Amino acid sequence: MPYELELEMIRDDGTTCWTITRGEAVRAADGAVVKLRGTVHDIDARKRMEQMQRSREAELREAQRIARIGSWSGRLTPVLSLGLRAYA
């Protein structure tokens, strides 16, 4: 059965990094797992950017709370469209 995991790993130098690991178990005739086969990709930069975005959004919410303001987003569509002409 295939698997996909996002894992925080420890490098040889002791630093950590985020990876995405995809693979599958190779089984013997009796069904026992004999090895794992797959790939490991470094996604550390992506995870750091996601964390930075979460931090910025939290800072914005706090600033808006303190200032007693908010924000909104959406799509405005016209309800009524009028053709106006200037008459002289």
Sequence and secondary structure as in RCSB ss.txt:
>XXXX:A:sequence
MPYELELEMIRDDGTTCWTITRGEAVRAADGAVVKLRGTVHDIDARKRMEQMQRSREAELREAQRIARIGSWSGR
LTPVLSLGLRAYA
>XXXX:A:secstr
 EEEEEEEEE TTS EEEEEEEEEEEE TTS EEEEEEEEEE HHHHHHHHHHHHHHHHHHHHHHHHT       
   S         
